[in-house]
Amino acid sequence: MRLPLTSKQKNFYQILCSFTDHGNKPTYKELAEIYGCNSTSTIYKLMQQLKNRGWIHFIPGSSTEGIMIE
């Protein structure tokens, strides 16, 4: 079950989808630059929030290469 997203989470989710829709596997640094922040820890937190809300899940043993968009 997916929980609703905040506006920041929704914006980030759309950025993430735009990458993965084209088969790209962005790094946290690339995502931070596009999202407009200087910290990869912010990206990590956003990824965890999306995961906890049921919008993405991670494939064990990988970073952004193992993201599954729901």
C-alpha positions as CSV (number, residue, x, y, z in Angstrom):
1,M,0.0,0.0,0.0
2,R,1.4,3.4,-1.0
3,L,1.2,6.3,1.4
4,P,0.8,9.8,0.1
5,L,3.9,11.8,-0.7
6,T,4.7,15.3,0.4
7,S,5.4,17.9,-2.4
8,K,9.2,17.5,-1.9
9,Q,8.9,13.7,-2.1
10,K,6.7,13.9,-5.1
11,N,9.1,16.2,-6.9
12,F,12.0,13.9,-6.1
13,Y,10.0,10.8,-7.2
14,Q,9.3,12.4,-10.6
15,I,13.0,13.1,-11.0
16,L,13.8,9.6,-10.1
17,C,11.2,8.2,-12.5
18,S,12.5,10.4,-15.4
19,F,15.9,8.7,-15.0
20,T,14.7,5.2,-14.7
21,D,12.1,5.5,-17.5
22,H,15.0,5.8,-19.9
23,G,17.1,3.0,-18.4
24,N,19.5,5.3,-16.6
25,K,21.0,4.5,-13.2
26,P,21.8,7.8,-11.5
27,T,24.2,8.1,-8.6
28,Y,23.2,9.9,-5.4
29,K,25.5,12.7,-6.5
30,E,23.8,13.1,-9.8
31,L,20.4,13.1,-8.2
32,A,21.5,15.7,-5.7
33,E,22.6,18.0,-8.4
34,I,19.3,17.7,-10.3
35,Y,17.2,18.0,-7.2
36,G,19.2,21.1,-6.3
37,C,20.8,20.1,-3.1
38,N,24.5,19.8,-2.1
39,S,24.1,16.7,0.1
40,T,23.9,13.1,-0.9
41,S,22.6,12.4,2.6
42,T,19.4,14.4,1.6
43,I,19.0,12.1,-1.3
44,Y,19.5,9.0,0.9
45,K,16.8,10.3,3.3
46,L,14.4,11.0,0.4
47,M,15.0,7.5,-1.0
48,Q,14.3,6.0,2.4
49,Q,11.1,8.0,2.7
50,L,9.9,6.8,-0.7
51,K,10.8,3.2,0.3
52,N,9.0,3.5,3.6
53,R,5.9,4.9,1.9
54,G,5.8,2.0,-0.6
55,W,6.8,4.0,-3.8
56,I,10.2,2.2,-4.4
57,H,12.1,-0.7,-3.1
58,F,15.7,-1.7,-3.2
59,I,17.3,-4.8,-4.5
60,P,19.7,-6.0,-1.8
61,G,23.4,-5.6,-2.4
62,S,23.1,-2.6,-4.7
63,S,22.7,1.2,-4.6
64,T,20.7,3.1,-7.2
65,E,21.3,0.3,-9.7
66,G,18.9,-1.8,-7.6
67,I,16.0,0.6,-7.3
68,M,12.6,-0.7,-8.3
69,I,9.9,1.9,-9.0
70,E,6.5,0.8,-8.0
